[in-house]
Every structure is written in structure tokens, then in C-alpha cells.
Amino acid sequence: MNSKIQIRTLLLAGLLSFTGPVISAEGDALAKDLTSTISLLGLPCGQVVNVVTQGNRDYIATCSDKNRYRIYLNPQGKVAAEKR
């Protein structure tokens, strides 16, 4: 994995540790980071338009192309996505 992807993954891991309610500025930043993460994982999305917090480090992202993904840290500590 190249260093650019590693840095983005670490940044996302930090964001995924956010457990409080998402406010506007943080929500926009989170949506952008989740858009990048989905893209880096090779999944179609376009742009994340809605984020729902499921739990600690666990989100449901809705994309502009109507795809929905659960983005979370798996037990190995890696960012994972599954289509919903």
C-alpha cells in the first residue's frame, strides 16, 4: 500500500473514532473523507451526500449515485466497506 493511501486510512481511522453527534462542518469533512475512502476501496459512489452514525467507528454513507455503504473499522483495525 503506498504512503498516500496509508495516510488517508489513518486520517479516516481518526475520524471514525468520533462518537458524538455530527455537526455541519464536521459532517461535511466526514462526508468528504468517506467519499475518498470509498473511492480508494474501488467502489462506485460519486460523492457521499448523507452520513448516519451507527456506532463507534461505524457509519452508513449514502452516495449521490444512490449506492449505500457501511464503512467501519474491522477487528484487524482496517477500514472496510460493505454495500447495503
C-alpha positions in Angstrom: 0.0 0.0 0.0 1.5 3.4 -0.9 2.1 6.1 1.7 -0.7 8.3 0.4 -3.3 5.6 1.0 -1.8 4.8 4.4 -2.1 8.5 5.4 -5.7 8.7 4.3 -6.5 5.5 6.0 -5.0 6.8 9.3 -6.9 10.0 8.9 -10.2 8.2 8.4 -9.5 5.9 11.4 -9.2 9.1 13.5 -12.4 10.4 12.1 -14.2 7.0 12.7 -13.3 7.3 16.4 -15.7 10.3 16.6 -18.7 9.2 18.6 -20.7 12.3 19.2 -23.4 13.9 17.0 -22.0 15.2 13.7 -22.3 18.9 13.3 -22.3 20.7 9.9 -18.6 21.4 9.5 -17.6 18.0 10.9 -20.3 16.3 8.8 -19.0 17.9 5.6 -15.5 16.8 6.4 -16.6 13.3 7.3 -18.6 13.0 4.1 -15.6 14.1 2.0 -13.3 11.6 3.9 -15.8 8.8 3.4 -16.1 9.7 -0.3 -12.3 9.3 -0.6 -12.3 6.1 1.4 -15.0 4.5 -0.8 -13.1 5.6 -3.9 -9.8 4.2 -2.6 -11.5 0.9 -1.9 -12.5 0.8 -5.6 -16.3 1.1 -5.0 -18.6 3.3 -7.1 -20.1 6.3 -5.3 -19.8 9.7 -6.9 -20.0 11.8 -3.7 -21.3 11.0 -0.2 -24.4 13.1 0.4 -25.6 11.7 3.7 -23.9 10.0 6.7 -25.6 8.2 9.5 -23.6 7.2 12.6 -24.3 3.6 13.5 -21.9 3.4 16.4 -18.3 3.9 17.4 -16.3 3.9 14.1 -19.3 2.7 12.1 -21.2 4.7 9.5 -23.8 4.3 6.8 -22.8 6.5 3.8 -25.3 7.3 1.0 -23.8 8.3 -2.3 -25.0 10.7 -5.0 -25.4 7.7 -7.3 -27.8 6.1 -4.7 -25.3 3.4 -3.6 -25.2 2.9 0.2 -22.2 1.5 2.2 -21.4 0.6 5.7 -18.0 2.0 6.5 -16.3 0.7 9.6 -13.0 -0.5 11.2 -12.9 -4.3 11.2 -11.4 -6.3 14.1 -7.9 -6.1 12.5 -8.1 -2.3 12.6 -8.5 -1.8 8.8 -11.2 0.3 7.1 -13.8 -1.9 5.5 -16.9 -1.2 3.4 -19.9 -3.3 2.6 -22.7 -2.5 0.2 -26.1 -2.0 1.7 
